[in-house]
C-alpha cells in the first residue's frame, strides 16, 4: 500500500462488526472475505491483527491496533494486563516444545497416527498411566518433547483462529497412501497456508498393497504443496501407523522443523495460554483443557478465560496425573472455573482473584449487551407482515443441496420470482451439508437457509438456533418455490410456515 493510504485504528479485540463499520462495508461482505481466508467468524466475534491487516489491504486501507493510554483507569489497566503480553528481555526466553496440530481427511488414519506417536513416549508405559482424551498431548521423544493437538475437526481449528488463537507451530497433514487428496485434505492445506504455519506431510498406510505415494505427491502438487522429493520445501514422510514404519523419521523431521523455527517462551512470568476444549464433568464440574503458551501455570493461580474466571484448584495431565505446575507448550486440564469457556478463548493468570472476577464480569456484561443489540433475523413466518407494511424489500437466500443440478435449478427458479416490490437475492449456493460458515453468513446478512436433500448436523442446528437463523429443509423443488411464491407480492395468500412440521 502507498505511504499516504488511509489508516484505521481499532482497540483490541478486533470485532468483525466494528471493522466493517470502520471500512464502511456491510458485515456480511467482510464475513465473505474472511471465509476466503479460511476464517469463520460471525459479526460479534474477534479476529486477529494479521487477518485484519489482510482484509483492510484489500480495500486499500492500512490497519493499526489502537494502543491504550497509560492513564485510562484501573479497569482498563486490568484489561491491558490480561490482554497484552508484558515486556520481556531476550535472556529470559528459553526453548519450548513445538505445538503440532494433526489434520487430514477423516478416514486417513489421523487417530491411529496420533496413537502411534504417543506410543513412542518413553513415559507412556508407567504404572497407572491411564490415558484420557483431552485434545492435546505432550509426548516425550528421543528428540525432545512435542505437544500434539488433536482437534475434533477443521471447523474447530478455524473457530480458534477466528477468535485470535495462534496456537499451532506446525501442521502435520495426514494423507492415506491407498486413497487420494480429498476435499477435507485440501481444506486443511488452505487452513495451514492462511495461518502461515509450516506443514509436514505424512503419507500414511504406506505398507498396504494399494499404496501409491507418488500419486499422492502428484495430487499434493496440484493442490499447491510441493514436497521435498519433488524439489519443493515441504517435508514428506512415508509412514505406517500400524507397523510403526517411518515413525522415527517423522519424529526427527518434526524436531528439525521446530529447531528451524527457534521456538522460545519465558517460563518465569505469569501464565498465558489458550483453551483447546472444555466440558462439564459430573464429579469435577467445569473442566477446560488449556495449552500454556507462555509463563508457568501453578495450582492456586487466579485466572481469566473468556467471560469466566476462577482459581486453579487442580491441574491434570493427559493421563490423569495431578501436576503442581505447567510450563510453555504444556497441555493441562484445569479445574476451578465458574463456567465452560469456548475453544480459542484466551487463558491468562492474574495477580488477584477479585481482579479476575471483575474482568470476567465486565466481559460477560459486554457479551450480553452485544447480544441485545444484535439484529433480529428473518424467518419465512415473519416476512408477510414486513412486506405488507412496506418494510421488506429483499429476500436473501443461501441454498445448499446434494447435487449441483438441484442447487442451480432452485436458485434460478427463486430468482425468477423477483418483482418490483421484492427482490430474491441468492447470496450463496453450493453442494454439501449446511456448515457453520453458512450459518454465520446467514446471521450477518439476515438470510434464510434452504437445505435440499441435506440434513444439518445437530451442532449446526444448535448454532443456527443460537444465531437466530432459520434452516428450511426440503425434498421437492416445487415445494421451495411454492412457499416463497405465497409471500406477499409473490402471491396474495399468506404462507403459514411452521418449522416443527419440516423434517
N, C-alpha and C positions, 0 to 999 in steps of 0.2 A: 504494500500500500504506500502511496506517496506520503511524504512527511506532513503535508498540510491536510491529510484526511481527517474528517471529524472524529471526535473521541467521545465515547460514552463511558460513564463510571457507575458502578453499582456496588453497594456494600454486600459482602457475603452474608448469607448464602445467595447464590445467583439463581433466583426463581424464574422459571420459564415465562410466566405471565409478566413479570417486571421487565425482563429482557425484551419481550415482544413490544411492550409499551414504549420502551426507550428507542427501539428500532422503528416504531410506528408501523408495525406489522401485526396481522391477526395471529393470535396464539396458535391456531391450527396449522398455519403456514410454517411457523417455527418448528412445530412438532413433526411436520413432514420432513423438514431439513434435518432434524435430529435423527429421525429414523434412517435417513440415507447414510448417516454416520454410524449407524448401529447402536444409537442411544434411544431408549424408550422411556419417556417421561411425560407426565401429564402437566397441566398448566400450573399446578401448585407445587411441583417438585423442583428440586435444585439440580443444577448441572455443574460440572467442574469448570475451572477457569480456562483450561486448554480448549474445551469444546466451545465455550462462549466466544473465544477469540476466533475460532474457525467460522462460526456462524456469522459473527459481525464482519469478518473479512469478505464473506460472500456479498454483503450489502455495502461494501466499500467504507466500512467504519472500523476504527480502532477501538479495542476494548481494554479497560483497565479496572482493576478491583479498587474500590474506594477504601482508603485506609482510615481507620478510626482515630479520632483525635485523642490525645492523652487525657484531656480533662472532661471526658464525656459522662462521667458519673460512675458510681460503684457498679451498677448492674452491667453497664457496657464493659467495664473493666473485667468483670467476671466472664462475660461472653468472649472477650478477647483472649482471656487465658484459656477458655475452653476450646475456642475455635482455631486459634493460631499458635503454631509451634513457638516455643521460647528460643531465644538466641543460644547458639552453642559455639564452642571453639573446636577447630578441626582435631585437636589432640584428644577431645572427649569421645570422638567417634571410634567405634570398634566394629570389626567384620561381623555380619549377621548371616544366618542361613537364608538361602533363596526361597521364595514362595512360588511354587509351581502349580498352576491350575490345569487339571486334566480335562480335555474337551474332545468331542468327536461324535459320530453317529451312535445312536442308542444300542445297536447290536454289534458294535465293532470291538467289544472287549475292554471297555474303559474300567469296569469294576474288577474284572479279572486281572488287568494290568496293575491296578492300584493294590490289589491283594498281593500280587507277586512282588511289587516294590516294597510293600510293608513287611513281607516275609524275609527281606534282606536285613531288617532291623536287628542289630545284634542283641537288643534287649527284648525282642518280641517273645522269646521263649521263657521268660522269667515266670516263676510260680505266681499264680494269682493274677497274671496279666490278662484279664478279660477285656477284649477289645470291644468298644462301643462305636456306633456310627455317630460321629459328631460333625461330619462335613469337613474336617481338617485333621491332618495327622503329621506329627513331627517324626521323621524316620531318620535314625542314626545309621549312616552308611560308612563304608571304608573311606569315602572321600569327604566325610563330614556330614552334619545334619542337614536335611532338606525338609521343608514344610510342603506337604501336598494338600491342595484344596480339591475337594470332590463336590463341586456344585451340582444341585439337582437338575440343572439344565442351562441352556444358553440364555433363557429368559432371566434366570437369576443373576447370571453374570452381567447381562445388560442392565438389570434393575440396580445392581450395586454400583455400576459405573454411572448410571443416571443420577444416583444420589451422591456422586462425587467421591466414591470409594475407589482409591487406586491401591489395590492390594496385591496384584499379580506382577511378578518379575518375569516369569517365563510361562508360555502356554505350551503344554505337551499335547500335541494333536495326534489322536489315535485313529488309524485307518486300517481296516481289515484287509489283509493281502488277498483273500479269496473273494472280495467284494469289489466295490468301486468308490470313487469320491461321491458321496451322497449330498443332497441339498443341505442337510444339517452340518456336514463337514465343511461345505463352502461357507455356511453361515459362521462357523467357528473361525475360519480363516479370516473372514471380513471383520469379525469382532476383534481378533488379535491385531489386525492391521490398524483398525480405528483406534485401538488402545495404545498403539505404538509399543507393543510388547514383543520381545524376542520369542520366536517359535522354534520348537524342536518337534520333528515328525517321528512317530513310532509306527512302523508298518507291522501290525500285529498278525498273529496266526500264520507266521511265515512257514511253519512246519506242515501245513495242510497240503494235500496233493494239488488242490486247485489254486494255490497261492501264485500270484504273478506280481512281483514287486515292481517290475519295470512298467507294467500297465498303470499301477497306482502312481508312480513317479510322473508318467506322461500326463495323467489326469490332473495331478497337482500342478504341473507346469501350465496347463490350460486354465487353472484357477488362479494363476499368478504367484505360485510358490515354486521357486527354483531351488532344488535341493543340491547339496554339495557334490553328489556323484555326477550331476549333470552341469557342473560349472557354476552352480548358484551358491548362496550363502546360508541356506537353511539346512542344519544338520538333519540327517535322515537315517534312522537306525532300524534294522530289521530284527524283530524280536518275536518270541513266543511266550506269552504269559503262562501258558500251560506247562511247558517244559523248562522254562527259565532261560532259553536260548537268547543271547544278546542282552540280557538284563544288566550284566556288569558294564557293558559298553554304554548302555543307555544312562546308567547312573554316572559314569565317568563323563559323558557328554554334558549332562545337566550340571555337573560340578564345574566343568570347564567354562560353560556359558555363564555361570554365576560368577566365576572368578573374573571373567572379562568385564562384567558389569560393575565390579568393585562395590558390592553392596555393604553399606555401613549404617549404624544407628548408635544412639547414645543410651546405653543401658542405665546410666546413673541419674536419669531425670524422671519426672512423673510419667506414668504410662499413658500412651495414646494408641488407639487401635481401631478396629472395625468389627462390627457384628457380622458374623457369617450366617448364622441362623439362630432362631430362638423357639422355645416351646414352653407349654405349661406341663409340669410333671406333678402327678397326684401327690407324691410324697415330698418333693423338694420345692414345689412352687414354680415361679418363673425361672427358667434356665436359659442362658444365652451362651452360644459358642463365640468366643471373641479371639481374633487374631491380634496379638500385641505387635505393633509395628515399630514403636519407639519407647524407650524407657523400660521400667520394670514394674509390673503389677503385683501387689502384695495383698495378702489377707488383711482385712481391716481398712483398705483404702476406700474413701468415699469416691463416687464417680457419677458422671452424667452420660447417658446414652439416649440419643433421640429425645423423646418427650418424657423419658423416665430417669430416675436417679436411684441411688442405693449405696450400700456399703458392702464390700466384698466379704461375704460370710464364709464361703468355701471356694477353693479352686480345685478342679479335677482335670487330669489329662485324658487322652482318648481311651485309656484303658481303665478309667475309673479310679485311678490312684490320686489321693489327695496331694496337693502341692502347696507350698507356702508362698511361692512367687513364680512369675513367668516373665522372661525377658523378650527381646525383639525376635520376631518371626516365630513365636511360640503360640500355638492354639490352645486355649483352655476353656473349660466350661465354668461359667461364673454364676454363683448363687448369691442372692441378696438384692435382686432387682424388684422394684414395685410394679413391674409390667413386662410385656414382651416386646422389645424393640424390633424394628424391621431390619432385614438384611441390607447391609450397606450403611446403617447408621453409625456415626462416629461414637467411639467409646473413649472417654477422657477421665483420668483420675484427677481429682482436685484436692485442695488442702483441707477444705472444711465441708462437713456433711450438710450443714444448713445452707451453705452457698450452692451446693449441688441441687438441693430441693428447690431453691429459688429459681435457678436457671431452668430446671425441668418444668416448673410451674409456668414460667413465662413462655416457654416453648409450647406448652400444652394450650395455653390461652391463645397464643398466636395461631396455632393449628385450628382451633375451634372458630376463631374469627375468620380465617380463610375459608373454612367450610361454610360458614353462614353467608359469606359474600359470594360463594360460588353460584353461578347461574343455574337455574332450574332447567334440566334438559328435557327435550321434546319427546313425547311418546305419541303414537298414532292416535291414541284415545283423546289427546288434548288438542289436536290440530284443528278440528272443525270449528270450535269456538273462536280460536285465534284467526282463522281465515274469515269467519263470518264478521268479526269485529274489525277486519282490515289490518290486523297487527302482523299477520304472517304472509310472507311473500316468496319464500323459498323452502322447499323440502330437500334437505341434504340426506343422501343415502350412501351407505357403504354396503357393497354386495360381496359376499363370499359364497362359493359354491363348490361342488365336487368335480365339475368339468368346466373347461373354458367356454364351451359352446353355450351352456346354460347361463353362465355369468354374462356373456356378451348379449344373449337374447333378452335377458331380464333388463340389462342396462339400456338396450335400445328401445325396448317396449316402454319403460318408465320415462325415458327422455322424450318420447313422442307425446306424453301426456301434458307437457308444458303448455300453459295458457298465458294470456295477458296478465291475469291476476297472480298466478303462482307458477314458479319455475321448479322443475325437478332437476336437481343437481347431483349427479353421481360423482362424489368426491374421491372414491376409491373403490376398486374392484379387483378380485383375484381368486385364484383357485386354492382351496385348502380350508382348514377349520378356522374359526374365529380365534384370533390371538389377542394377547394383552395390548399389543400395539394398535389393533383395530379399535379396541375399547377406548384407549387413551385418545385416539384421533377423533372418535365419535364424541367423547366428552368435551374435547376442546372446541369442536366445530358445531356442537349441538345437532348431531346427525343421528339417524336410526340405522341399525344394522340389520340387513336381510341375509339370513343364513339359509341357503338352498341345498338340501340333502347333506348338510354337515351339522353335527351337533356340537355346541361349545362344551368344553370341559367344565367340571364343577368349579375349578379355580377361576376360570374366565367368567362364569356366571356370577360368582361371588364378587369379582372385580366390577362387573357391569352394574350390579346392584349398588355397590359402594359408590361408583361414579355417577349413578343415575342414568345409565344408558339402557335403552330398550333393544333387545335382540329378538327379532321375529323369525321363527323357523317355518319353512315351507317345504312342500314336496311336489307341488304342481305349479308351473309357471303362471298359468292364468289366475291362480289364487292371489299371487303377488299383485298383478296388475289390477284385478278386480277390487282389492281392498284399497289400493291407492286411488282408483277411479271414483270410489264412493266418497272421497273427501271434497267437500265444498264445491269449488268451481269445476272440479273434475266430473262431478255428478251431483245432482241436487240432494239425494238422500244421504243421511249421515251414516258413517261407519260406526258400528258398535264392535269394539275390539276388546277382548279380554285375554291378557297374557296367559292366564291359567288354562285357557282352552287350547293353547298351542302345544304340540308335542314334538 
